[in-house]
Amino acid sequence: MELSAKMQQFVAEVMPAVVGTRRADGTVQLNPIWYEYRAGHFWLNSWRGSDWMRHLERDSDVTLLLLDPQNIGRWAQVQGKLVETSAEQGAKHIDALSIRYTGQPYDYRYNPRPRVRLQIEAIRITGSIDR
């Protein structure tokens, strides 16, 4: 799916996101995350064994909610599919995300587990980004 120029500008902003995945019993799990949009995909980061990553690897469906913290009337909902995961790129990617969000490399004291990079393909995007 190709994003409009306005949507590409919106998703390039640094803002928190919420990732939604489906548990085995059908209920939804929501987790706050860092993300980036690059090369036509959304890139997330987690660790092997996290609940939401396990759900995503099981059925590949994911929903991201991007919410402008300065104006909650600006938001986008991204329905997507998992393309691939990479443990090899995980550490480098979490450092890049941490620098994007905090200005500093990732602090492994918070979570010392090895990191995994996740590539997400957008299938459908809805929202309100013009407010």
C-alpha positions, 0 to 999 in steps of 0.5 A: 500500500502506498501512503499519501504524501501527507500520511508519509509526513505524519507517520515520519513524526516522532510520536508514541504508537500503540500496537494491537495484537490478538491473543489466542482466545480472540481478545486484543492486547495493546502495548505502547511502542516506538516505531519508524516508517522507512522504505514503505514499511513500519519497523517495530522492535521487541524481544523473543518471548514478548506476548505481543510478538508471539501473537504477531508471529502466530497470525501475522495480523497487527494494528498500530495506532499512531497518536499525536501527543500534542493534538489527539485529533491527529491520528492514524490507524494502520492495519498491517501484516508481519513481513519478517523478523530479524534478530540479527538486526534487532540491537542496531534497530533498537539503538536507532529507535532509542536515538529517534525517541530519546536522543540516546542509545538504548539502555539495556538496564530497562530490558536486557533481552536480545532485541528483534526487528519486525517489518510490517506491511500496511494493508489499510490506513485510516485516520484524521491527520489534518487537524 
